[in-house]
């Protein structure tokens, strides 16, 4: 019978790296704004696209609808977003950032980009190959 060295198994390694990067990145957005991962993803998605429904946010950020719903509720309680009824579907709300939400997003973008830059700098010339490989994996898995 074949054995599997879990620590060398690619899916496991990708999962561990994802968790480690996400945990470290939380120090960027969590320290000043005390956001959860889903709250950060909703904030970042709305900051990028300005208006979007919760279902589209879930699709874009690869989050389950319950996580998106809880994150939207938390950001709404902070008064960081506005909910408007959709003209196309009365069951859905279109979400946009308020001035407070936009300010939080604007505050978080520079340190987020600096975090990414530190990773890319640590990879050196191999960074382009990693980005190309990630592009291939996203295409392969239709992400």
VOLUMFI-193844 format. One record per atom (N, C-alpha, C, O): atom name; x negated, y negated, z; residue number from 1. Coordinates in nm, 2 decimals, decimal comma, always signed. Example, Ala and Ser with C-alpha at 12.3 -4.5 7.8 and 13.67 -1.06 7.14 Angstrom:
! residues 2
[N; [-1,32; +0,57; +0,78]; 1] [CA; [-1,23; +0,45; +0,78]; 1] [C; [-1,32; +0,33; +0,78]; 1] [O; [-1,42; +0,33; +0,85]; 1] [N; [-1,28; +0,22; +0,71]; 2] [CA; [-1,37; +0,11; +0,71]; 2] [C; [-1,29; +0,00; +0,79]; 2] [O; [-1,34; -0,11; +0,80]; 2] 
//
This chain:
! residues 143
[N; [-0,08; +0,12; +0,00]; 1] [CA; [+0,00; +0,00; +0,00]; 1] [C; [-0,09; -0,12; +0,00]; 1] [O; [-0,19; -0,13; +0,07]; 1] [N; [-0,05; -0,22; -0,08]; 2] [CA; [-0,13; -0,35; -0,08]; 2] [C; [-0,10; -0,43; +0,04]; 2] [O; [+0,01; -0,42; +0,10]; 2] [N; [-0,20; -0,51; +0,08]; 3] [CA; [-0,18; -0,60; +0,20]; 3] [C; [-0,18; -0,74; +0,15]; 3] [O; [-0,23; -0,77; +0,04]; 3] [N; [-0,13; -0,82; +0,23]; 4] [CA; [-0,12; -0,96; +0,19]; 4] [C; [-0,19; -1,05; +0,30]; 4] [O; [-0,16; -1,04; +0,42]; 4] [N; [-0,29; -1,12; +0,25]; 5] [CA; [-0,36; -1,21; +0,35]; 5] [C; [-0,28; -1,34; +0,35]; 5] [O; [-0,30; -1,43; +0,26]; 5] [N; [-0,20; -1,35; +0,45]; 6] [CA; [-0,11; -1,47; +0,45]; 6] [C; [-0,18; -1,60; +0,44]; 6] [O; [-0,13; -1,69; +0,38]; 6] [N; [-0,29; -1,61; +0,51]; 7] [CA; [-0,36; -1,74; +0,51]; 7] [C; [-0,42; -1,78; +0,37]; 7] [O; [-0,46; -1,89; +0,35]; 7] [N; [-0,42; -1,68; +0,28]; 8] [CA; [-0,47; -1,71; +0,14]; 8] [C; [-0,35; -1,71; +0,04]; 8] [O; [-0,37; -1,73; -0,08]; 8] [N; [-0,23; -1,67; +0,09]; 9] [CA; [-0,11; -1,66; +0,00]; 9] [C; [-0,06; -1,80; -0,04]; 9] [O; [-0,03; -1,88; +0,05]; 9] [N; [-0,06; -1,83; -0,16]; 10] [CA; [-0,03; -1,97; -0,21]; 10] [C; [+0,10; -2,03; -0,16]; 10] [O; [+0,09; -2,14; -0,11]; 10] [N; [+0,21; -1,96; -0,17]; 11] [CA; [+0,33; -2,02; -0,11]; 11] [C; [+0,32; -2,06; +0,03]; 11] [O; [+0,37; -2,16; +0,08]; 11] [N; [+0,26; -1,97; +0,11]; 12] [CA; [+0,24; -2,00; +0,25]; 12] [C; [+0,14; -2,12; +0,27]; 12] [O; [+0,17; -2,21; +0,36]; 12] [N; [+0,04; -2,13; +0,19]; 13] [CA; [-0,06; -2,24; +0,20]; 13] [C; [+0,01; -2,37; +0,17]; 13] [O; [-0,01; -2,47; +0,23]; 13] [N; [+0,09; -2,37; +0,06]; 14] [CA; [+0,16; -2,49; +0,02]; 14] [C; [+0,26; -2,54; +0,13]; 14] [O; [+0,27; -2,66; +0,16]; 14] [N; [+0,33; -2,44; +0,19]; 15] [CA; [+0,42; -2,47; +0,30]; 15] [C; [+0,35; -2,53; +0,42]; 15] [O; [+0,39; -2,63; +0,48]; 15] [N; [+0,23; -2,47; +0,46]; 16] [CA; [+0,15; -2,53; +0,57]; 16] [C; [+0,10; -2,67; +0,54]; 16] [O; [+0,11; -2,75; +0,63]; 16] [N; [+0,05; -2,69; +0,42]; 17] [CA; [+0,00; -2,82; +0,38]; 17] [C; [+0,11; -2,92; +0,39]; 17] [O; [+0,09; -3,03; +0,43]; 17] [N; [+0,23; -2,88; +0,33]; 18] [CA; [+0,34; -2,98; +0,33]; 18] [C; [+0,38; -3,02; +0,48]; 18] [O; [+0,40; -3,13; +0,50]; 18] [N; [+0,38; -2,92; +0,56]; 19] [CA; [+0,42; -2,95; +0,70]; 19] [C; [+0,31; -3,04; +0,77]; 19] [O; [+0,35; -3,14; +0,84]; 19] [N; [+0,19; -3,01; +0,74]; 20] [CA; [+0,08; -3,09; +0,80]; 20] [C; [+0,08; -3,23; +0,75]; 20] [O; [+0,06; -3,33; +0,83]; 20] [N; [+0,09; -3,25; +0,62]; 21] [CA; [+0,10; -3,38; +0,56]; 21] [C; [+0,22; -3,46; +0,61]; 21] [O; [+0,21; -3,58; +0,65]; 21] [N; [+0,33; -3,40; +0,62]; 22] [CA; [+0,45; -3,46; +0,66]; 22] [C; [+0,44; -3,51; +0,81]; 22] [O; [+0,48; -3,62; +0,84]; 22] [N; [+0,38; -3,42; +0,89]; 23] [CA; [+0,36; -3,46; +1,03]; 23] [C; [+0,27; -3,57; +1,05]; 23] [O; [+0,29; -3,67; +1,12]; 23] [N; [+0,16; -3,57; +0,97]; 24] [CA; [+0,06; -3,68; +0,98]; 24] [C; [+0,13; -3,81; +0,92]; 24] [O; [+0,10; -3,92; +0,97]; 24] [N; [+0,20; -3,80; +0,81]; 25] [CA; [+0,26; -3,91; +0,75]; 25] [C; [+0,37; -3,98; +0,84]; 25] [O; [+0,39; -4,10; +0,84]; 25] [N; [+0,43; -3,90; +0,93]; 26] [CA; [+0,53; -3,95; +1,02]; 26] [C; [+0,47; -4,05; +1,11]; 26] [O; [+0,54; -4,14; +1,17]; 26] [N; [+0,34; -4,05; +1,14]; 27] [CA; [+0,27; -4,15; +1,22]; 27] [C; [+0,28; -4,29; +1,15]; 27] [O; [+0,27; -4,39; +1,22]; 27] [N; [+0,29; -4,29; +1,02]; 28] [CA; [+0,30; -4,41; +0,94]; 28] [C; [+0,44; -4,48; +0,96]; 28] [O; [+0,44; -4,59; +1,00]; 28] [N; [+0,54; -4,40; +0,94]; 29] [CA; [+0,68; -4,46; +0,94]; 29] [C; [+0,75; -4,44; +1,08]; 29] [O; [+0,84; -4,51; +1,11]; 29] [N; [+0,70; -4,34; +1,16]; 30] [CA; [+0,77; -4,32; +1,28]; 30] [C; [+0,72; -4,41; +1,40]; 30] [O; [+0,80; -4,44; +1,49]; 30] [N; [+0,59; -4,45; +1,39]; 31] [CA; [+0,54; -4,52; +1,50]; 31] [C; [+0,60; -4,66; +1,52]; 31] [O; [+0,63; -4,70; +1,64]; 31] [N; [+0,63; -4,73; +1,42]; 32] [CA; [+0,69; -4,86; +1,43]; 32] [C; [+0,84; -4,86; +1,42]; 32] [O; [+0,91; -4,95; +1,47]; 32] [N; [+0,90; -4,77; +1,35]; 33] [CA; [+1,04; -4,77; +1,33]; 33] [C; [+1,12; -4,65; +1,38]; 33] [O; [+1,24; -4,64; +1,37]; 33] [N; [+1,05; -4,55; +1,44]; 34] [CA; [+1,10; -4,43; +1,50]; 34] [C; [+1,21; -4,37; +1,41]; 34] [O; [+1,32; -4,34; +1,45]; 34] [N; [+1,16; -4,34; +1,29]; 35] [CA; [+1,25; -4,27; +1,19]; 35] [C; [+1,22; -4,12; +1,19]; 35] [O; [+1,11; -4,08; +1,21]; 35] [N; [+1,32; -4,04; +1,16]; 36] [CA; [+1,30; -3,90; +1,13]; 36] [C; [+1,26; -3,89; +0,98]; 36] [O; [+1,27; -3,98; +0,91]; 36] [N; [+1,22; -3,77; +0,95]; 37] [CA; [+1,18; -3,74; +0,81]; 37] [C; [+1,30; -3,77; +0,71]; 37] [O; [+1,28; -3,84; +0,61]; 37] [N; [+1,42; -3,72; +0,74]; 38] [CA; [+1,53; -3,75; +0,65]; 38] [C; [+1,57; -3,90; +0,65]; 38] [O; [+1,60; -3,95; +0,54]; 38] [N; [+1,56; -3,97; +0,76]; 39] [CA; [+1,59; -4,11; +0,76]; 39] [C; [+1,49; -4,18; +0,67]; 39] [O; [+1,52; -4,27; +0,59]; 39] [N; [+1,36; -4,14; +0,68]; 40] [CA; [+1,26; -4,20; +0,60]; 40] [C; [+1,29; -4,18; +0,45]; 40] [O; [+1,27; -4,27; +0,37]; 40] [N; [+1,32; -4,06; +0,42]; 41] [CA; [+1,35; -4,02; +0,28]; 41] [C; [+1,47; -4,10; +0,22]; 41] [O; [+1,47; -4,15; +0,11]; 41] [N; [+1,57; -4,12; +0,30]; 42] [CA; [+1,69; -4,20; +0,26]; 42] [C; [+1,65; -4,34; +0,24]; 42] [O; [+1,68; -4,40; +0,14]; 42] [N; [+1,58; -4,40; +0,33]; 43] [CA; [+1,53; -4,53; +0,33]; 43] [C; [+1,44; -4,55; +0,20]; 43] [O; [+1,46; -4,65; +0,13]; 43] [N; [+1,35; -4,46; +0,18]; 44] [CA; [+1,26; -4,48; +0,07]; 44] [C; [+1,33; -4,46; -0,07]; 44] [O; [+1,30; -4,54; -0,16]; 44] [N; [+1,43; -4,37; -0,07]; 45] [CA; [+1,50; -4,36; -0,19]; 45] [C; [+1,59; -4,48; -0,23]; 45] [O; [+1,59; -4,53; -0,34]; 45] [N; [+1,65; -4,53; -0,13]; 46] [CA; [+1,73; -4,66; -0,15]; 46] [C; [+1,64; -4,77; -0,18]; 46] [O; [+1,68; -4,86; -0,25]; 46] [N; [+1,53; -4,78; -0,12]; 47] [CA; [+1,43; -4,89; -0,15]; 47] [C; [+1,39; -4,88; -0,29]; 47] [O; [+1,36; -4,98; -0,35]; 47] [N; [+1,37; -4,76; -0,34]; 48] [CA; [+1,32; -4,74; -0,48]; 48] [C; [+1,44; -4,77; -0,58]; 48] [O; [+1,42; -4,84; -0,68]; 48] [N; [+1,56; -4,72; -0,55]; 49] [CA; [+1,66; -4,72; -0,65]; 49] [C; [+1,77; -4,83; -0,63]; 49] [O; [+1,86; -4,85; -0,71]; 49] [N; [+1,77; -4,89; -0,51]; 50] [CA; [+1,86; -4,99; -0,46]; 50] [C; [+2,00; -4,94; -0,43]; 50] [O; [+2,05; -4,97; -0,32]; 50] [N; [+2,07; -4,87; -0,52]; 51] [CA; [+2,21; -4,82; -0,50]; 51] [C; [+2,21; -4,68; -0,54]; 51] [O; [+2,16; -4,63; -0,64]; 51] [N; [+2,27; -4,60; -0,45]; 52] [CA; [+2,28; -4,46; -0,48]; 52] [C; [+2,38; -4,39; -0,38]; 52] [O; [+2,40; -4,44; -0,27]; 52] [N; [+2,45; -4,29; -0,43]; 53] [CA; [+2,54; -4,21; -0,34]; 53] [C; [+2,46; -4,11; -0,26]; 53] [O; [+2,35; -4,07; -0,30]; 53] [N; [+2,52; -4,06; -0,16]; 54] [CA; [+2,45; -3,96; -0,07]; 54] [C; [+2,41; -3,83; -0,14]; 54] [O; [+2,31; -3,78; -0,12]; 54] [N; [+2,50; -3,79; -0,23]; 55] [CA; [+2,48; -3,67; -0,31]; 55] [C; [+2,35; -3,68; -0,40]; 55] [O; [+2,27; -3,59; -0,40]; 55] [N; [+2,34; -3,80; -0,46]; 56] [CA; [+2,23; -3,82; -0,55]; 56] [C; [+2,10; -3,84; -0,46]; 56] [O; [+1,99; -3,79; -0,51]; 56] [N; [+2,11; -3,89; -0,35]; 57] [CA; [+1,99; -3,91; -0,26]; 57] [C; [+1,95; -3,77; -0,22]; 57] [O; [+1,83; -3,74; -0,22]; 57] [N; [+2,04; -3,68; -0,19]; 58] [CA; [+2,00; -3,54; -0,15]; 58] [C; [+1,93; -3,47; -0,26]; 58] [O; [+1,84; -3,40; -0,24]; 58] [N; [+1,98; -3,49; -0,39]; 59] [CA; [+1,92; -3,42; -0,50]; 59] [C; [+1,78; -3,48; -0,52]; 59] [O; [+1,69; -3,40; -0,55]; 59] [N; [+1,77; -3,61; -0,52]; 60] [CA; [+1,64; -3,68; -0,54]; 60] [C; [+1,54; -3,64; -0,44]; 60] [O; [+1,42; -3,62; -0,47]; 60] [N; [+1,58; -3,63; -0,31]; 61] [CA; [+1,48; -3,61; -0,21]; 61] [C; [+1,48; -3,46; -0,16]; 61] [O; [+1,41; -3,43; -0,06]; 61] [N; [+1,55; -3,37; -0,23]; 62] [CA; [+1,55; -3,23; -0,20]; 62] [C; [+1,59; -3,20; -0,05]; 62] [O; [+1,53; -3,12; +0,02]; 62] [N; [+1,70; -3,27; -0,01]; 63] [CA; [+1,75; -3,25; +0,12]; 63] [C; [+1,90; -3,20; +0,12]; 63] [O; [+1,97; -3,23; +0,03]; 63] [N; [+1,93; -3,12; +0,22]; 64] [CA; [+2,07; -3,07; +0,23]; 64] [C; [+2,16; -3,18; +0,26]; 64] [O; [+2,12; -3,28; +0,33]; 64] [N; [+2,28; -3,17; +0,22]; 65] [CA; [+2,38; -3,28; +0,24]; 65] [C; [+2,40; -3,31; +0,39]; 65] [O; [+2,43; -3,43; +0,42]; 65] [N; [+2,39; -3,22; +0,48]; 66] [CA; [+2,41; -3,25; +0,62]; 66] [C; [+2,29; -3,34; +0,68]; 66] [O; [+2,32; -3,43; +0,76]; 66] [N; [+2,17; -3,31; +0,63]; 67] [CA; [+2,06; -3,39; +0,67]; 67] [C; [+2,07; -3,53; +0,62]; 67] [O; [+2,05; -3,63; +0,69]; 67] [N; [+2,12; -3,54; +0,49]; 68] [CA; [+2,14; -3,68; +0,43]; 68] [C; [+2,25; -3,75; +0,51]; 68] [O; [+2,23; -3,87; +0,54]; 68] [N; [+2,36; -3,68; +0,54]; 69] [CA; [+2,47; -3,74; +0,61]; 69] [C; [+2,43; -3,80; +0,75]; 69] [O; [+2,46; -3,91; +0,78]; 69] [N; [+2,35; -3,72; +0,82]; 70] [CA; [+2,30; -3,76; +0,95]; 70] [C; [+2,21; -3,88; +0,94]; 70] [O; [+2,21; -3,97; +1,02]; 70] [N; [+2,12; -3,88; +0,84]; 71] [CA; [+2,03; -3,99; +0,82]; 71] [C; [+2,10; -4,11; +0,78]; 71] [O; [+2,07; -4,22; +0,83]; 71] [N; [+2,20; -4,10; +0,69]; 72] [CA; [+2,28; -4,22; +0,65]; 72] [C; [+2,35; -4,28; +0,78]; 72] [O; [+2,35; -4,40; +0,79]; 72] [N; [+2,41; -4,19; +0,86]; 73] [CA; [+2,48; -4,24; +0,98]; 73] [C; [+2,38; -4,31; +1,07]; 73] [O; [+2,41; -4,42; +1,12]; 73] [N; [+2,26; -4,26; +1,09]; 74] [CA; [+2,16; -4,32; +1,18]; 74] [C; [+2,12; -4,46; +1,12]; 74] [O; [+2,10; -4,55; +1,19]; 74] [N; [+2,09; -4,46; +0,99]; 75] [CA; [+2,05; -4,59; +0,93]; 75] [C; [+2,17; -4,69; +0,93]; 75] [O; [+2,15; -4,81; +0,94]; 75] [N; [+2,29; -4,64; +0,92]; 76] [CA; [+2,41; -4,73; +0,93]; 76] [C; [+2,42; -4,79; +1,07]; 76] [O; [+2,45; -4,90; +1,09]; 76] [N; [+2,39; -4,70; +1,17]; 77] [CA; [+2,40; -4,75; +1,31]; 77] [C; [+2,29; -4,86; +1,34]; 77] [O; [+2,31; -4,94; +1,42]; 77] [N; [+2,18; -4,85; +1,27]; 78] [CA; [+2,08; -4,95; +1,28]; 78] [C; [+2,11; -5,08; +1,20]; 78] [O; [+2,05; -5,18; +1,21]; 78] [N; [+2,22; -5,07; +1,12]; 79] [CA; [+2,26; -5,17; +1,03]; 79] [C; [+2,16; -5,20; +0,92]; 79] [O; [+2,13; -5,31; +0,88]; 79] [N; [+2,10; -5,09; +0,87]; 80] [CA; [+2,00; -5,09; +0,77]; 80] [C; [+2,06; -5,06; +0,63]; 80] [O; [+1,99; -5,08; +0,53]; 80] [N; [+2,19; -5,02; +0,63]; 81] [CA; [+2,25; -4,99; +0,50]; 81] [C; [+2,40; -5,03; +0,50]; 81] [O; [+2,46; -5,05; +0,60]; 81] [N; [+2,45; -5,05; +0,38]; 82] [CA; [+2,59; -5,09; +0,35]; 82] [C; [+2,65; -4,97; +0,27]; 82] [O; [+2,59; -4,92; +0,18]; 82] [N; [+2,77; -4,94; +0,31]; 83] [CA; [+2,85; -4,84; +0,24]; 83] [C; [+2,96; -4,90; +0,16]; 83] [O; [+3,03; -4,99; +0,22]; 83] [N; [+2,97; -4,87; +0,04]; 84] [CA; [+3,08; -4,93; -0,05]; 84] [C; [+3,14; -4,81; -0,12]; 84] [O; [+3,08; -4,72; -0,17]; 84] [N; [+3,27; -4,82; -0,13]; 85] [CA; [+3,35; -4,71; -0,20]; 85] [C; [+3,30; -4,71; -0,35]; 85] [O; [+3,29; -4,82; -0,41]; 85] [N; [+3,29; -4,60; -0,40]; 86] [CA; [+3,25; -4,58; -0,54]; 86] [C; [+3,37; -4,61; -0,63]; 86] [O; [+3,48; -4,57; -0,60]; 86] [N; [+3,34; -4,68; -0,74]; 87] [CA; [+3,45; -4,71; -0,84]; 87] [C; [+3,48; -4,58; -0,92]; 87] [O; [+3,60; -4,56; -0,97]; 87] [N; [+3,39; -4,49; -0,93]; 88] [CA; [+3,40; -4,37; -1,01]; 88] [C; [+3,46; -4,25; -0,93]; 88] [O; [+3,54; -4,17; -0,99]; 88] [N; [+3,44; -4,25; -0,80]; 89] [CA; [+3,48; -4,13; -0,72]; 89] [C; [+3,51; -4,19; -0,58]; 89] [O; [+3,42; -4,22; -0,51]; 89] [N; [+3,64; -4,19; -0,55]; 90] [CA; [+3,68; -4,25; -0,42]; 90] [C; [+3,63; -4,17; -0,30]; 90] [O; [+3,63; -4,22; -0,19]; 90] [N; [+3,59; -4,05; -0,32]; 91] [CA; [+3,54; -3,96; -0,21]; 91] [C; [+3,39; -4,00; -0,18]; 91] [O; [+3,34; -3,95; -0,07]; 91] [N; [+3,33; -4,07; -0,27]; 92] [CA; [+3,19; -4,10; -0,24]; 92] [C; [+3,17; -4,25; -0,22]; 92] [O; [+3,24; -4,33; -0,26]; 92] [N; [+3,06; -4,27; -0,14]; 93] [CA; [+3,02; -4,41; -0,11]; 93] [C; [+2,89; -4,44; -0,18]; 93] [O; [+2,80; -4,35; -0,19]; 93] [N; [+2,88; -4,56; -0,22]; 94] [CA; [+2,75; -4,61; -0,28]; 94] [C; [+2,68; -4,68; -0,17]; 94] [O; [+2,73; -4,77; -0,10]; 94] [N; [+2,55; -4,65; -0,15]; 95] [CA; [+2,47; -4,70; -0,04]; 95] [C; [+2,37; -4,80; -0,09]; 95] [O; [+2,31; -4,77; -0,19]; 95] [N; [+2,35; -4,91; -0,02]; 96] [CA; [+2,25; -5,00; -0,05]; 96] [C; [+2,19; -5,05; +0,09]; 96] [O; [+2,25; -5,04; +0,19]; 96] [N; [+2,07; -5,10; +0,08]; 97] [CA; [+2,00; -5,15; +0,20]; 97] [C; [+2,05; -5,29; +0,23]; 97] [O; [+2,07; -5,37; +0,15]; 97] [N; [+2,06; -5,31; +0,36]; 98] [CA; [+2,09; -5,45; +0,41]; 98] [C; [+1,95; -5,53; +0,41]; 98] [O; [+1,85; -5,47; +0,38]; 98] [N; [+1,96; -5,65; +0,45]; 99] [CA; [+1,84; -5,73; +0,46]; 99] [C; [+1,74; -5,66; +0,56]; 99] [O; [+1,62; -5,66; +0,54]; 99] [N; [+1,80; -5,61; +0,68]; 100] [CA; [+1,72; -5,55; +0,78]; 100] [C; [+1,66; -5,42; +0,72]; 100] [O; [+1,54; -5,39; +0,74]; 100] [N; [+1,73; -5,34; +0,65]; 101] [CA; [+1,68; -5,22; +0,59]; 101] [C; [+1,58; -5,25; +0,48]; 101] [O; [+1,48; -5,18; +0,47]; 101] [N; [+1,60; -5,35; +0,40]; 102] [CA; [+1,50; -5,39; +0,30]; 102] [C; [+1,37; -5,43; +0,37]; 102] [O; [+1,26; -5,40; +0,32]; 102] [N; [+1,38; -5,51; +0,48]; 103] [CA; [+1,26; -5,55; +0,55]; 103] [C; [+1,18; -5,43; +0,60]; 103] [O; [+1,06; -5,43; +0,59]; 103] [N; [+1,25; -5,33; +0,66]; 104] [CA; [+1,19; -5,21; +0,71]; 104] [C; [+1,12; -5,14; +0,60]; 104] [O; [+1,00; -5,10; +0,61]; 104] [N; [+1,19; -5,13; +0,48]; 105] [CA; [+1,13; -5,06; +0,37]; 105] [C; [+1,00; -5,14; +0,32]; 105] [O; [+0,90; -5,08; +0,30]; 105] [N; [+1,01; -5,27; +0,31]; 106] [CA; [+0,90; -5,35; +0,26]; 106] [C; [+0,78; -5,34; +0,36]; 106] [O; [+0,67; -5,34; +0,32]; 106] [N; [+0,81; -5,33; +0,49]; 107] [CA; [+0,71; -5,32; +0,59]; 107] [C; [+0,63; -5,18; +0,58]; 107] [O; [+0,51; -5,17; +0,60]; 107] [N; [+0,71; -5,08; +0,54]; 108] [CA; [+0,65; -4,94; +0,54]; 108] [C; [+0,58; -4,91; +0,41]; 108] [O; [+0,50; -4,82; +0,41]; 108] [N; [+0,61; -4,98; +0,30]; 109] [CA; [+0,55; -4,94; +0,17]; 109] [C; [+0,40; -4,95; +0,17]; 109] [O; [+0,33; -4,86; +0,13]; 109] [N; [+0,34; -5,06; +0,21]; 110] [CA; [+0,19; -5,07; +0,21]; 110] [C; [+0,12; -4,96; +0,29]; 110] [O; [+0,03; -4,90; +0,24]; 110] [N; [+0,16; -4,94; +0,42]; 111] [CA; [+0,10; -4,83; +0,49]; 111] [C; [+0,12; -4,69; +0,43]; 111] [O; [+0,04; -4,60; +0,44]; 111] [N; [+0,24; -4,67; +0,36]; 112] [CA; [+0,27; -4,54; +0,30]; 112] [C; [+0,17; -4,53; +0,18]; 112] [O; [+0,11; -4,42; +0,16]; 112] [N; [+0,15; -4,63; +0,10]; 113] [CA; [+0,06; -4,62; -0,01]; 113] [C; [-0,08; -4,61; +0,03]; 113] [O; [-0,16; -4,54; -0,03]; 113] [N; [-0,12; -4,67; +0,14]; 114] [CA; [-0,25; -4,66; +0,20]; 114] [C; [-0,28; -4,51; +0,24]; 114] [O; [-0,39; -4,46; +0,23]; 114] [N; [-0,17; -4,45; +0,30]; 115] [CA; [-0,18; -4,31; +0,34]; 115] [C; [-0,21; -4,22; +0,22]; 115] [O; [-0,30; -4,13; +0,23]; 115] [N; [-0,13; -4,24; +0,12]; 116] [CA; [-0,15; -4,16; -0,01]; 116] [C; [-0,29; -4,19; -0,06]; 116] [O; [-0,36; -4,09; -0,10]; 116] [N; [-0,34; -4,31; -0,06]; 117] [CA; [-0,47; -4,34; -0,11]; 117] [C; [-0,58; -4,27; -0,03]; 117] [O; [-0,68; -4,23; -0,09]; 117] [N; [-0,57; -4,26; +0,10]; 118] [CA; [-0,67; -4,19; +0,18]; 118] [C; [-0,68; -4,04; +0,14]; 118] [O; [-0,78; -3,99; +0,13]; 118] [N; [-0,56; -3,98; +0,11]; 119] [CA; [-0,56; -3,84; +0,07]; 119] [C; [-0,63; -3,83; -0,07]; 119] [O; [-0,72; -3,75; -0,08]; 119] [N; [-0,60; -3,92; -0,16]; 120] [CA; [-0,66; -3,91; -0,29]; 120] [C; [-0,81; -3,94; -0,29]; 120] [O; [-0,89; -3,88; -0,36]; 120] [N; [-0,85; -4,03; -0,20]; 121] [CA; [-0,99; -4,07; -0,19]; 121] [C; [-1,07; -3,95; -0,13]; 121] [O; [-1,18; -3,92; -0,17]; 121] [N; [-1,01; -3,88; -0,04]; 122] [CA; [-1,07; -3,76; +0,02]; 122] [C; [-1,09; -3,65; -0,08]; 122] [O; [-1,18; -3,57; -0,07]; 122] [N; [-1,00; -3,64; -0,17]; 123] [CA; [-1,01; -3,54; -0,28]; 123] [C; [-1,11; -3,58; -0,39]; 123] [O; [-1,16; -3,49; -0,46]; 123] [N; [-1,14; -3,71; -0,39]; 124] [CA; [-1,24; -3,75; -0,49]; 124] [C; [-1,20; -3,72; -0,63]; 124] [O; [-1,08; -3,74; -0,67]; 124] [N; [-1,30; -3,68; -0,72]; 125] [CA; [-1,27; -3,66; -0,86]; 125] [C; [-1,17; -3,54; -0,88]; 125] [O; [-1,11; -3,53; -0,99]; 125] [N; [-1,15; -3,46; -0,78]; 126] [CA; [-1,05; -3,35; -0,79]; 126] [C; [-0,91; -3,40; -0,78]; 126] [O; [-0,81; -3,32; -0,81]; 126] [N; [-0,88; -3,52; -0,74]; 127] [CA; [-0,75; -3,57; -0,72]; 127] [C; [-0,66; -3,56; -0,85]; 127] [O; [-0,55; -3,52; -0,85]; 127] [N; [-0,72; -3,60; -0,96]; 128] [CA; [-0,65; -3,59; -1,09]; 128] [C; [-0,60; -3,45; -1,13]; 128] [O; [-0,50; -3,43; -1,18]; 128] [N; [-0,69; -3,35; -1,10]; 129] [CA; [-0,66; -3,21; -1,12]; 129] [C; [-0,54; -3,17; -1,03]; 129] [O; [-0,45; -3,10; -1,07]; 129] [N; [-0,54; -3,21; -0,91]; 130] [CA; [-0,44; -3,18; -0,81]; 130] [C; [-0,30; -3,24; -0,86]; 130] [O; [-0,20; -3,17; -0,86]; 130] [N; [-0,31; -3,36; -0,90]; 131] [CA; [-0,18; -3,43; -0,95]; 131] [C; [-0,13; -3,35; -1,07]; 131] [O; [-0,01; -3,33; -1,08]; 131] [N; [-0,22; -3,32; -1,16]; 132] [CA; [-0,18; -3,24; -1,28]; 132] [C; [-0,12; -3,11; -1,25]; 132] [O; [-0,02; -3,06; -1,30]; 132] [N; [-0,18; -3,04; -1,15]; 133] [CA; [-0,13; -2,91; -1,10]; 133] [C; [+0,01; -2,93; -1,04]; 133] [O; [+0,10; -2,84; -1,06]; 133] [N; [+0,02; -3,03; -0,96]; 134] [CA; [+0,16; -3,06; -0,89]; 134] [C; [+0,26; -3,08; -1,00]; 134] [O; [+0,37; -3,04; -0,99]; 134] [N; [+0,23; -3,16; -1,10]; 135] [CA; [+0,32; -3,18; -1,21]; 135] [C; [+0,36; -3,05; -1,28]; 135] [O; [+0,48; -3,03; -1,31]; 135] [N; [+0,27; -2,96; -1,30]; 136] [CA; [+0,30; -2,83; -1,36]; 136] [C; [+0,39; -2,75; -1,26]; 136] [O; [+0,49; -2,69; -1,31]; 136] [N; [+0,36; -2,75; -1,13]; 137] [CA; [+0,44; -2,68; -1,04]; 137] [C; [+0,59; -2,73; -1,03]; 137] [O; [+0,68; -2,66; -1,03]; 137] [N; [+0,60; -2,86; -1,04]; 138] [CA; [+0,73; -2,93; -1,04]; 138] [C; [+0,81; -2,89; -1,16]; 138] [O; [+0,93; -2,86; -1,15]; 138] [N; [+0,74; -2,88; -1,27]; 139] [CA; [+0,81; -2,84; -1,40]; 139] [C; [+0,85; -2,69; -1,39]; 139] [O; [+0,96; -2,65; -1,42]; 139] [N; [+0,75; -2,61; -1,34]; 140] [CA; [+0,78; -2,46; -1,33]; 140] [C; [+0,90; -2,43; -1,24]; 140] [O; [+0,98; -2,34; -1,27]; 140] [N; [+0,91; -2,50; -1,13]; 141] [CA; [+1,02; -2,48; -1,03]; 141] [C; [+1,13; -2,58; -1,04]; 141] [O; [+1,22; -2,58; -0,96]; 141] [N; [+1,13; -2,65; -1,15]; 142] [CA; [+1,24; -2,75; -1,18]; 142] [C; [+1,27; -2,84; -1,06]; 142] [O; [+1,38; -2,86; -1,02]; 142] [N; [+1,16; -2,90; -1,01]; 143] [CA; [+1,18; -2,99; -0,89]; 143] [C; [+1,19; -3,13; -0,95]; 143] [O; [+1,20; -3,23; -0,87]; 143] 
//
